[in-house]
Structure formats: structure tokens, C-alpha cells
């Protein structure tokens, strides 16, 4: 009887049996999850799932899978990798405790994340270096990449991209043949058809100071512009920040190697 009682006590106080800390989960959610999923689990857009009232066990399982890479999502893999097992349990418990979202409900973008210092570089054609081209088969797009002088000079010198750097991309729909397949040019890249939009990333003094640390990319900010050079409404910079977060060693860019090798 004493042995059974002792076993019961050990199990009762084992770390795995401790209840999750909902308040700690709320604080962690406010620091990073709220930028996309809303502070109370009601997301900021139709493309992002609501987490409010979801079962905690399910949320924990998904976060663990995102953390260890068995579930693939570039944005969430980068975020989950920074969460401890305790963080995961606490965040899951917090969102599970929230009331479910009403139909059509959306949370506003976080002001400190929505704000971007990136503006359209009007003179990029004349002053930037065109350094890379990428085909995107899944979306049937081709993108042309440009960098301003500060970024190009630093990359060629093997240095981190400095404050004032701007990287810019033109995004085109590929021209399609009669069968709906992208037409390939002699250079091995899709032939560009309609200009769809532009993307940009730029760094400026203090631009990252108000962004949560788990999302912050130094002082880099991001922007998306329409074909007529206007900021595209509804863009959530948090998704860009999360996707680029693991790239700190390459100035938060996927194309630093190509920029360094550009002629």
C-alpha cells in the first residue's frame, strides 16, 4: 500500500503532469503569435487559421511537428524552432482556453509589425544592379532581382549588408504556350509576360526596434507593391519576417551568394 501511495505521489508531481501556464502562454502569444493569429487566436486574414478554442493537444502536436520539421511550413518552422517544450504547452493551453471566433471575425494587424520603412525605389532601373533571376514553377512566375549600390558593394566584399541596403524584385507571370505551360527562353528562364507586383526588403536605423524579438530581422523591413508602384493593401510583414528569420548569417536574404557573385 505504501509503495502504491509513493508511486501515486511521484506521478502526481512529475514534470509532465504539471498543468500548463495559461498566463505564460498568453504572454508568449502576444509576443509573436498575435502578429498572424491574433492576440486571442482570431487570425488577421482568411489565409491564416484561427487558433481560438482549438484543442490544446492538437495545437501541441502541430507545434512539435513544425519545430522538428516533420511538418513543413517555412514561416511556422522558423517560429516553432524558437519555442521550448514548455512554451508550446503554455501557448496551446492559452489558445484552447479562448472562445471560438465568430463567423467572418478578423483581428487587426499589429501596428508595430504592420508599419514598414520600405518605400518604392523609383530609380532602381538606373541605379541598382540586376543580379539574379528565378523561375517559380508552382506559381508560373519569373522574378528578377536587383540590389542598390550599398548592398552590392558589401556582398562583393564579403561583408554583411549594411544599413541603407535595398533588395528589390520584379514579379512577372510567365508567358504560357497553347498547353498552358510556361514558355522557356534561351537563357533557361521563363519568358516574362504580365508584371504582377514588386517585393522589397530594406534596412534602416532602428527599423526593427519595435518588432518582437522572435520575428525581428535586425533592422530589415519588407514591402510589397502593386504593378502601379503602390503599397499593396493587407500585406502582413510578419510572414516575411518569420520566413527570413533563420537567415541571420546571410543578412536575412536568400540570395546573398548570387549577389556576391554578380558581375
Protein Blocks (a to p, Z undefined) as FASTA:
>chain_A
ZZmmmmmmmmmmgmklpccdfklmmmmmmmmmmmmnopnopafbfkbccfehpafklmmm
mmmmmmnopagcfklmmmmmmpcfklmmmmmmmmmmpccddehiacdddfklmpccbdcd
fklmmmmccfbdcddfknopaddddddfklmmmmmnopacdehiacddddddddddfkop
acddfkopacdfbdfbdcdddddehklmmgcfkloghjaccddddfkopacehiafklmm
mmmmmmmmnoopaklmmmmmpZZ
